[in-house]
Amino acid sequence: MLSIVLALAVVGGAWTWLVRSVEGPIEAAATAFLDDVRRGRIDTAWARTNDEYRRTHTLEGFRATMSATPALMTQTGVDIDSVHEIDGIEEVRGTLDTPSGDVPFYVELFEREVKAVWIDGRKLP
């Protein structure tokens, strides 16, 4: 009996690893951006934005926006609900796990670079 339970635990663990390790490039780009912000690597997150965003936003403004968005800075996990690509625009939607509860997010990308971010229904400047 113990060997069956152990075998199921190993198989279950392998299945969880397999499911979690299969991540597409759009999801990977969005989660890398969110992870950089969470870890305080704001310059690296900034580098993940697209040229249009960097032309219209300063690095200093980006830093201020990230600092003023507690859900991004205090997130403890990211749950992806959907990933879509429509006419070249890539969309990742999900929730951020934060100390104050789940917060919905939406990241819009173009060619795997962040174009815009919405947190709790509000587009960040």
N, C-alpha and C positions, 0 to 999 in steps of 0.2 A: 504494500500500500504506500509506504513512504517513497519507494522508487518511482511510483506513478506520479505522486504529487511533485516530487523533485523534477521528473521529466517534464511535467506540464509547466512548472516554474521556469525551467530552462527554455523550453519552446516559447512560452509566453514572453520571456525576456528577449529572446531573439526576434520575435515578431515585433515587439515594441521598438527594438533598436532598428529593425528594417524599416518600419513605418516612419519613424522619426528621422532616419538618415536619408530618406528619399525626399529631397527638397529641390524644387525647380529654381532656375536662375532668377526669376522675378521675386519669388519669396525670399531667396537668399539675399538679394540686394536690399530689400526692405528691412529684413531682420538685422542685417549687418549695420545699416544706418541707425536703427533703433538701439542696437547694442552699443554702438559707439557713443551715442548720446548718454545712455545709462551709465557707461563707464567713465564719462567725463572727457572723452576724446572728441571734443567739439570740432577741432580743426580737421580731424579725419572724417567726421560726419559731414562737415562743410564740403570736403573734397568729393563726397559722394553725390552732391547735388549737381544738376546739369548746368551747362554754360548760361542758359537764359536766366536761371535762378541767381547765379553768381553775378551776372551783369546788373540785376535789378535789386540785389540785396547785398549789404556789406557784411563782412565777416563779423564785425563788432555788433551789428544789429542781429545777426544770426545767433551769436553767443548770448545776447540779452534775451532773445526770444526763447532759447532753450532753457536758460536759467529761470525764466518767468513761467515755465510750463512744468509744474511739479510732477504731473503724470509721466512725462518723459524722463525726468531726472531720477525719480524714485521707483520706476518700474522694476518689478522682480521677475517678470516673465512676459512672454508674448504668446497669445493664442491666435492663430490665423484661422479666419472663418472662410475666406474666399480669395482666390487669385484669378484675375481675368486680364486678357489682352484684347483691346478693341481698337481697331484702326491705329495701331502703333502705340496707343496709350496703355500702360500697364497699371493695374489697380490691385492693391492688397488691402483687405479689410479684416479687422479682428478686434481683439481687446487686449489692453495692457493690464497685467496684474500689478496693482499698486497697493501700498499699505492701507489706503482709504477705500479700496474696492476696485472692481473692474471698470475700466474706462475705454470706451470704443475709440478706435483710430481708423484712419484711412490714409494710405500713402499712394500718391500718384507718381509714376515713373515714366521716363521716356528713354529707351535704349539702356535700361537698368540703372539709370541715374535718377535721383529723387527730384521731382518737379514741384510737388506741393505736399503738405501734411495737414490733416485735420485731426484734432483731438477733441473728443466729446462734442462732435458736431461743429466745431469752430475751426475755420481755416487759419493756420498760423501765418503771421505776416512774413 
